Amino acid sequence: MKEYEIVYVLRPDLSDEERTKKLERIHSLITDNGGQVDKVDDWGKRVLAYEIQHHTEGHYGLTLFQMPPQAVNPICERLNIDEEILRYQIVATSK
């Protein structure tokens, strides 16, 4: 299994409960595709460098995980259609 990290920006108008459910959904996508979540880091609400979908703020977070390389594309496909995620990026780490 290869190590990855995902940095995501969620809509700022989500409640704490909705944000928790969204994180659980992201983590379940990882585990359902044969991955393992190693570390979750909540960076909180921050001002965006530029406006995204009429939002000037976003809730940032980072998750470190391991998974087979072929399982990354199905996760990206699901995250691309999620309207509550303003931006995300999955990067392979070299550890």
C-alpha positions in Angstrom: 0.0 0.0 0.0 1.1 3.5 -0.8 0.9 6.5 1.5 -1.3 9.5 0.5 -2.6 12.7 2.0 -5.7 14.6 1.1 -6.2 18.3 1.8 -9.7 19.5 1.5 -11.7 22.7 1.8 -15.4 22.3 2.9 -18.1 24.9 2.6 -18.0 27.3 5.5 -21.7 27.2 6.1 -21.8 23.5 7.1 -22.8 22.9 10.8 -20.4 20.9 13.0 -22.6 17.9 12.6 -22.7 18.1 8.8 -18.9 18.6 8.7 -18.4 15.5 10.9 -20.7 13.5 8.6 -18.7 14.7 5.6 -15.4 13.7 7.1 -16.8 10.3 8.0 -18.0 9.9 4.4 -14.5 10.8 3.1 -12.9 8.3 5.5 -15.4 5.6 4.6 -14.5 6.1 0.9 -10.9 5.4 1.8 -11.6 2.3 3.9 -14.2 0.9 1.5 -11.6 1.0 -1.3 -9.1 -1.0 0.8 -7.4 1.9 2.5 -6.5 2.8 6.1 -6.8 6.2 7.7 -3.7 7.1 9.7 -4.1 10.7 10.9 -6.7 13.4 10.7 -5.9 17.1 11.3 -8.6 19.8 11.4 -7.2 23.2 10.4 -10.4 25.1 11.0 -12.1 27.9 9.1 -9.8 30.2 7.1 -10.1 32.9 4.5 -9.6 31.6 0.9 -7.0 33.2 -1.3 -9.7 33.6 -4.0 -13.5 33.2 -4.1 -14.8 29.7 -4.8 -18.4 29.2 -5.6 -19.3 32.5 -4.0 -17.5 31.6 -0.8 -14.7 33.7 0.7 -14.0 31.3 3.6 -13.6 27.5 3.8 -13.1 24.8 6.5 -9.7 23.2 5.9 -8.5 19.7 6.9 -5.9 17.1 6.2 -6.1 13.3 6.3 -3.1 11.0 6.0 -4.0 7.5 4.7 -2.7 4.4 3.0 -4.3 2.6 0.1 -3.6 0.7 -3.1 -2.7 3.1 -6.0 -5.5 1.9 -8.2 -8.1 2.8 -5.6 -7.4 6.6 -5.8 -9.4 7.3 -9.0 -12.7 6.0 -7.6 -12.3 8.2 -4.6 -11.6 11.2 -6.9 -14.7 10.5 -9.0 -16.9 10.5 -5.9 -15.3 13.7 -4.4 -15.7 15.6 -7.7 -19.5 15.4 -7.6 -19.8 16.4 -3.9 -21.0 20.0 -3.8 -20.1 20.4 -0.1 -16.4 20.0 -0.9 -15.1 23.3 -2.5 -11.6 21.9 -3.3 -9.5 18.9 -2.5 -6.1 17.5 -3.6 -4.8 13.9 -3.1 -1.0 13.6 -3.1 1.2 10.6 -2.8 3.8 11.1 0.0 7.3 9.7 -0.1 8.0 8.2 3.3 
